[in-house]
Amino acid sequence: MKSTATGGAAAPVPPASASAPAPDRDTPPNARKSVTGTRKLIAAGFLLPALVLLGALVVYPIGYSVYRSFFDKSGDSFAGLGNYVEIFTDDTILTAVRNNAIWVVVAPTVATALGLIFAVLTERVRWGTAFKLIVFMPMAISMLAAGIIFRLVYEQDPNRGVANAVWVGVHDTFNESAGFPKARPLPVHPLKPGGGGSFVTKEPVRAGTPAQLPLVGVAPAKMPSDARPAAAAKPADGEVTGTAWLDFTRGGGGRPNVVDPEELGLKGIKVEAVKDGKVVASATAAADGTFSLPAAADGAQLRLPETNFREPYNGVDWLGPTFVTPAIIGSYVWMWAGFAMVLIAAGLAGVPRELMEAARVDGANEWQVFRRVTVPLLAPVLAVVMVTLMINVLKIFDLVFIIAPGSSQDDANVLALQLYRSSFGTDADLGVGSAIAVLLLLLVIPVMLFNVRRMRRETRR
């Protein structure tokens, strides 16, 4: 039915058909018919391969490890909680638990602190980018390579180990080292042991009669570089003179108790004159081995004190039972401090600079700005770094296995290494190994839950 508008009146709108459905107020305009059922099938099809892999590679191993941890070594008899009891009663495994606790507390803290310091300082350094590249570079190598490097760094021999080479160099700068640690007299020589590692003359010496102090046991290559051919001492009135020399001729042909032309003087060796147990005079041999003592030495016995022969300082036993764990933690910090620095530097780039400038305008010094402004603003980033490193060190294995020698591996033991040792080898106990794996999982879960909660809080902001 049509109506014609007259006099400017609008045509009436025909009423809606009673059979047409009323529009839903919640339905947006132009909404299409729901195809949710089809979408679920498509989503399941895409997720199925990932779910299969997740179940095969994660869920099944975890479930089977929990199941296997309740059985004995052979896997035939039910052991109950026996394997878990062994974890907390066996001395070797307890050492691993204690070392893991040290790792979790020390390594992430030190690496994060160094990363924070490097990130803050490199902002004020002209070549900050190059410095960051150098610090981050260890992350480019594997744990295996880092372990081999630090196994060499911590070598006991100062001629091979960098750490002990530096340590011995510093020590010898402030403490004089012995010059002839393996020197000794022969039975035909006029010297005899004097107790405590020293040597004394068999007979008292007299003024005007040169004394002879020959020794052997020093390789010519180990002699002082400025040692000169030995010279026979000349008699002097009122003085006790003598010669201390290496009574050895390379290639043979030398005569005992005689200064031969090719024999070298014991430069720097200390000589003491002893009367009635007291030192009345002392001297140091020259480059040709000659020395001179005043008249007070007449009638005394000459003594070569033990300080001439003590073993040279060889540095610290870095891989011994005492220092092996701190030494390995040091290698870990060397690798991961760069990782912490990069993440913290990225967070530092987003810190509002006006807050720092406002603190400086209010009279705060740089330390106060760092402690009261920079660190609180970086707290979320620091938490990320700490949690990441804590999860990482809970499963540390490579560095400990490679760096720690067999003699001190028990002292450096950690749970991941003990898991490997208990699960493989000729005397493997898969029950205990599975229990250690479950313990590691239980230790990681709280850290992961903390990280998930923190990430959710950050998402809500």
PyMOL commands that set and color helices and strands:
alter all, ss='L'
color gray80, all
select helices_A, chain A and resi 36-68+82-87+91-122+128-140+143-153+162-174+220-222+295-297+306-308+324-349+353-361+366-377+379-394+398-403+406-408+415-423+430-460
alter helices_A, ss='H'
color red, helices_A
select strands_A, chain A and resi 191-195+198-201+211-215+240-246+270-275+278-284+290-293+301-304
alter strands_A, ss='S'
color yellow, strands_A
deselect
rebuild
show_as cartoon
